[in-house]
Amino acid sequence: MTFERIAFIGLGNMGVGMAANQAKAGREVRAFDISPAALEHAAAAGCIPASSIAEALANVDAVITMLPAGPHVRSVYAEQVLGHAPKTAVLVDCSTIDVDSARTVAAQARDQGYIFADAPVSGGTAAADAGTLAFMVGCDEEAFPNVESALVPMSRITIRAGDHGAGQAAKICNNMLLGISMIGVCEAVALAERLGLEPERFFEVASKSSGQCWSLTSYYPWPGPVPAAPSNRGFTGGFATAMMVKDLKLAQDAAARAGATTPLGAQAGALYALFDRLGHGGKDFSALIQMLRGRLEDLV
């Protein structure tokens, strides 16, 4: 299946870069958002602004959504996408939402004869802008090749996690692990500093020792050792603390429904929520190190 015309709904910090990469790939992208400023950004990136979702959907080959939460996804699909998009269009929701909402929308789409996938992303705004996101997809096995093709301009890797809802399950579990591991790295760096060990030297040791992990080697919360990390630009960009709070709440809600025990996930959620309440929800989640160092005044 070829994808020449795309409807992209939801042009927030992630969505606008994702839509832009669809346009860069030579696809006609009809973009919609309730924010006029977001539509202007999309237009500057080569997209065609739509005045409504209905206008965006006309004769498209795929519908891609990037929305804030489960209620938005359920509402947009039930009221404005299903029954209005062409039945031949592939529907892909890239929002991070609860598993039950993803499965509800999938069932509604299936009942109306659509191909649907939940396909949340990993990589943050930098990867969204660069077209190097990782997609975790929940869909029917036979639908995956078309879903993967629809996502190619935005993707570094696209993995089918399983059936509907599995993409969201993978995203929730992955981000819980990420949030926990970043706190461990931040605590270790803060302790190293207090013990008189330069954080740059600690990076040399830990990155080649048993403490090595993605949060350390790719996202080190101290300026210098990892030039691309948000710590080198005042913890701006990257993955906002408020978004980590949202994902960890999704993880805790899912754990409660499943009867799973996730004490470190719960503690991580509490720490990031505190950091958010202190007014730093817009900073990258690795900025939590400044709270652990007692240096919140350094965050501007």
For each residue, the residues with C-beta under 8 A, 3 or more apart:
1: 61 90 146 149
2: 61
3: 6 27 61 62 90 149 150
4: 27 28 61
5: 27 28 30 59 60 61 62
6: 3 19 22 27 28 29 30 60 61 62 63 64 150
7: 29 30 31 32 50 53 56 57 60 62 63 64 85 89
8: 11 15 18 19 22 29 30 31 32 42 47 56 64 65 66
9: 31 32 33 53 56 63 64 65 66 67 76 81
10: 15 32 33 65 66 67 68 95
11: 8 15 16 19 31 32 33 35 38 39 41 42 66
12: 15 16 33 38 66 68
13: 16 17 125 128 240
14: 17 18 66 94 121 124 125 128
15: 8 10 11 12 18 19 33 38 66 94 128
16: 11 12 13 19 20 38 41 42 45 128
17: 13 14 20 21 125 128 129 130
18: 8 14 15 21 22 64 66 94 121 128 133 154
19: 6 8 11 15 16 22 23 29 31 42 45 47 64
20: 16 17 23 24 42 45 46 47 129
21: 17 18 24 25 128 129 131 153 154
22: 6 8 18 19 25 27 29 47 64 153 154
23: 19 20 26 27 28 29 45 46 47
24: 20 21 46 131 153
25: 21 22 152 153
26: 23
27: 3 4 5 6 22 23 153
28: 4 5 6 23 48
29: 6 7 8 19 22 23 42 46 47 48
30: 5 6 7 8 47 48 49 50 55 56 57 58 60
31: 7 8 9 11 19 39 42 43 47 48 49 50 56
32: 7 8 9 10 11 39 49 50 51 52 53 55 56
33: 9 10 11 12 15 38 39 42
34:
35: 11 38 39
36: 39 40
37: 40 41
38: 11 12 15 16 33 35 41 42
39: 11 31 32 33 35 36 42 43 49
40: 36 37 43 44 49
41: 11 16 37 38 44 45
42: 8 11 16 19 20 29 31 33 38 39 45 47 49
43: 31 39 40 46 47 48 49
44: 40 41
45: 16 19 20 23 41 42
46: 20 23 24 29 43
47: 8 19 20 22 23 29 30 31 42 43
48: 28 29 30 31 43
49: 30 31 32 39 40 42 43
50: 7 30 31 32 53 55 56
51: 32 55
52: 32 55 56
53: 7 9 32 50 56 57 76 80 81 84
54: 57 58 80 84
55: 30 32 50 51 52 58
56: 7 8 9 30 31 32 50 52 53 60
57: 7 30 53 54 60 63 81 84 85 86 89
58: 30 54 55
59: 5 86
60: 5 6 7 30 56 57 63 85 86 89
61: 1 2 3 4 5 6 86 88 89 90 150
62: 3 5 6 7 89 90 91 92 150
63: 6 7 9 57 60 81 85 89 90 91 92
64: 6 7 8 9 18 19 22 92 93 94 150 151
65: 8 9 10 73 76 77 81 91 92 93 94 95
66: 8 9 10 11 12 14 15 18 94 95
67: 9 10 72 73 76 93 95 97
68: 10 12 72 95
69: 72 73 95 97 246
70: 73 74 95 97 98 100 101 102
71: 74 75 101
72: 67 68 69 75 76 95
73: 65 67 69 70 76 77 93 95 97 101 102 105
74: 70 71 77 78 101 104 105
75: 71 72 78 79 80
76: 9 53 65 67 72 73 79 80 81
77: 65 73 74 80 81 82 91 93 105 108 109
78: 74 75 82 105 108
79: 75 76
80: 53 54 75 76 77 84
81: 9 53 57 63 65 76 77 84 85 91
82: 77 78 85 108 109 112 114
83: 112
84: 53 54 57 80 81
85: 7 57 60 63 81 82 89 91 114
86: 57 59 60 61 89
87: 112 113 114
88: 61
89: 7 57 60 61 62 63 85 86 114
90: 1 3 61 62 63 115 117 143 146 147 150
91: 62 63 65 77 81 85 109 114 115 116 117
92: 62 63 64 65 116 117 119 147 150 151
93: 64 65 67 73 77 97 102 105 116 117 118 119
94: 14 15 18 64 65 66 119 120 121 135
95: 10 65 66 67 68 69 70 72 73 120
96: 120 121 168 171 172 175 243 246 247 250
97: 67 69 70 73 93 101 102 118 120 168 250
98: 70 101 102 168 250 253 254
99: 102 103 165 168 169 172 254
100: 70 103 104 165 257
101: 70 71 73 74 97 98 104 105
102: 70 73 93 97 98 99 105 106 118 138 164 165 167 168
103: 99 100 106 107 164 165
104: 74 100 101 107 108
105: 73 74 77 78 93 101 102 108 109 116 118
106: 102 103 109 110 116 117 118 138 139 164 165
107: 103 104 110 111 164
108: 77 78 82 104 105 111 112
109: 77 82 91 105 106 112 114 115 116
110: 106 107 113 114 116
111: 107 108
112: 82 83 87 108 109
113: 87 110
114: 82 85 87 89 91 109 110
115: 90 91 109 139 140 143 146 147
116: 91 92 93 105 106 109 110 139 164
117: 90 91 92 93 106 137 138 139 143 144 147 164 167
118: 93 97 102 105 106 137 138 139 164 165 166 167 168
119: 92 93 94 135 136 137 138 139 147 151 158 167
120: 94 95 96 97 135 136 167 168 170 171
121: 14 18 94 96 127 128 133 134 135 136 154 171
122: 127 133 134 136 171 174 175
123: 126 127 128 132 133 134 156
124: 14 127 128 237 238 239
125: 13 14 17 128 129 237 238 239
126: 123 129 130 228 237 238
127: 121 122 123 124 130 131 132 133 134 156
128: 13 14 15 16 17 18 21 121 123 124 125 131 133 154
129: 17 20 21 125 126
130: 17 126 127
131: 21 24 127 128 153 154 155 156
132: 123 127 155 156
133: 18 121 122 123 127 128 154 155 156
134: 121 122 123 127 155 156 157 158 159
135: 94 119 120 121 151 154 155 157 158 159 167
136: 119 120 121 122 159 161 166 167 170 171 174
137: 117 118 119 144 147 148 151 158 159 160 161 166 167
138: 102 106 117 118 119 160 161 162 163 164 165 166 167 168 169 170
139: 106 115 116 117 118 119 143 144 147 160 163 164 167
140: 115 143 144 163 164
141: 144 160
142: 145
143: 90 115 117 139 140 146 147
144: 117 137 139 140 141 147 148 160
145: 142 148 149
146: 1 90 115 143 149 150
147: 90 92 115 117 119 137 139 143 144 150 151 158
148: 137 144 145 151 152 155 158 160
149: 1 3 145 146 152
150: 3 6 61 62 64 90 92 146 147
151: 64 92 119 135 137 147 148 154 155 158
152: 25 148 149 155 158
153: 21 22 24 25 27 131
154: 18 21 22 121 128 131 133 135 151
155: 131 132 133 134 135 148 151 152 158
156: 123 127 131 132 133 134
157: 134 135
158: 119 134 135 137 147 148 151 152 155
159: 134 135 136 137 170
160: 137 138 139 141 144 148 166
161: 136 137 138 166 167 169 170
162: 138 165 166 167 169
163: 138 139 140 166
164: 102 103 106 107 116 117 118 138 139 140
165: 99 100 102 103 106 118 138 162 168 169
166: 118 136 137 138 160 161 162 163 169 170
167: 102 117 118 119 120 135 136 137 138 139 161 162 170 171
168: 96 97 98 99 102 118 120 138 165 171 172
169: 99 138 161 162 165 166 172 173 254
170: 120 136 138 159 161 166 167 173 174
171: 96 120 121 122 136 167 168 174 175 247
172: 96 99 168 169 175 176 247 250 251 254
173: 169 170 176 177 251
174: 122 136 170 171 177 178
175: 96 122 171 172 178 179 244 247 248 251
176: 172 173 179 180 247 248 251 262 265 268
177: 173 174 180 181
178: 174 175 181 182 214 215 244
179: 175 176 182 183 244 247 248 265 268 269 272 285
180: 176 177 183 184 264 265 268
181: 177 178 184 185 213 214 215
182: 178 179 185 186 215 219 221 285 286 288
183: 179 180 186 187 268 271 288
184: 180 181 187 188 213 215
185: 181 182 188 189 213 215 216 220 221 286
186: 182 183 189 190 221 286 288 289 292
187: 183 184 190 191 292
188: 184 185 191 192 202 206 211
189: 185 186 192 193 199 202 220 221 222 289
190: 186 187 193 194 289 292 293
191: 187 188 194 195
192: 188 189 195 197 198 199 202
193: 189 190 196 197 198 199 293
194: 190 191
195: 191 192
196: 193
197: 192 193 201 202
198: 192 193 201 202
199: 189 192 193 202 203 222 224 225
200: 203 204 222 224 225
201: 197 198 204 205
202: 188 189 192 197 198 199 205 206
203: 199 200 206 207 216 220 222 224 225 226
204: 200 201 207 208 225
205: 201 202 208 209
206: 188 202 203 209 211 212 216
207: 203 204 212 216 217 225
208: 204 205 212
209: 205 206 212
210:
211: 188 206 216
212: 206 207 208 209 216 217
213: 181 184 185 216 217
214: 178 181 217 218 219
215: 178 181 182 184 185 218 219 220 221 286
216: 185 203 206 207 211 212 213 219 220
217: 207 212 213 214 220 226
218: 214 215 226 228 229
219: 182 214 215 216 226 229 230 238 286
220: 185 189 203 215 216 217 225 226 229 231
221: 182 185 186 189 215 229 231 286 287 288 289
222: 189 199 200 203 225 231 289
223: 229 231 232
224: 199 200 203 227 232
225: 199 200 203 204 207 220 222
226: 203 217 218 219 220 229 231 232
227: 224 232
228: 126 218 232
229: 218 219 220 221 223 226 232 238 286
230: 219 233 234 235 236 237 238 284 286 287
231: 220 221 222 223 226 235 284 286 287 289
232: 223 224 226 227 228 229
233: 230 236 237
234: 230 299 300
235: 230 231 238 283 284 286 287 290 299
236: 230 233 283 284
237: 124 125 126 230 233 284
238: 124 125 126 219 229 230 235 284 285 286
239: 124 125 243 244 284 285
240: 13 243 244 281 282 283 284 285
241: 244 245 272 275 276 280 281 282 283 284 285 287 288
242: 245 246 276 281 282
243: 96 239 240 246 247 285
244: 175 178 179 239 240 241 247 248 272 285
245: 241 242 248 249 269 272 273 276 281
246: 69 96 242 243 249 250
247: 96 171 172 175 176 179 243 244 250 251
248: 175 176 179 244 245 251 252 265 268 269 272
249: 245 246 252 253 269
250: 96 97 98 172 246 247 253 254
251: 172 173 175 176 247 248 254 255 262 265 269
252: 248 249 255 256 262 265 266 269
253: 98 249 250 256 257
254: 98 99 169 172 250 251 257 258 260
255: 251 252 258 259 260 261 262 265
256: 252 253 259
257: 100 253 254
258: 254 255
259: 255 256
260: 254 255
261: 255
262: 176 251 252 255 265 266
263: 266 267
264: 180 267 268
265: 176 179 180 248 251 252 255 262 268 269
266: 252 262 263 269 270
267: 263 264 270 271
268: 176 179 180 183 248 264 265 271 272
269: 179 245 248 249 251 252 265 266 272 273
270: 266 267 273 274
271: 183 267 268 274 275 288 291
272: 179 241 244 245 248 268 269 275 276 285 288
273: 245 269 270 276 277
274: 270 271 277 278 291
275: 241 271 272 278 280 281 287 288 291
276: 241 242 245 272 273 280 281
277: 273 274
278: 274 275 291 296
279:
280: 241 275 276 283 287 291 296 299
281: 240 241 242 245 275 276
282: 240 241 242
283: 235 236 240 241 280 287 299
284: 230 231 235 236 237 238 239 240 241 287
285: 179 182 238 239 240 241 243 244 272 288
286: 182 185 186 215 219 221 229 230 231 235 238 289
287: 221 230 231 235 241 275 280 283 284 290 291 299
288: 182 183 186 221 241 271 272 275 285 291 292
289: 186 189 190 221 222 231 286 292 293
290: 235 287 293 295 296 298 299
291: 271 274 275 278 280 287 288 294 296
292: 186 187 190 288 289
293: 190 193 289 290
294: 291
295: 290 298 299
296: 278 280 290 291 299
297:
298: 290 295
299: 234 235 280 283 287 290 295 296
300: 234
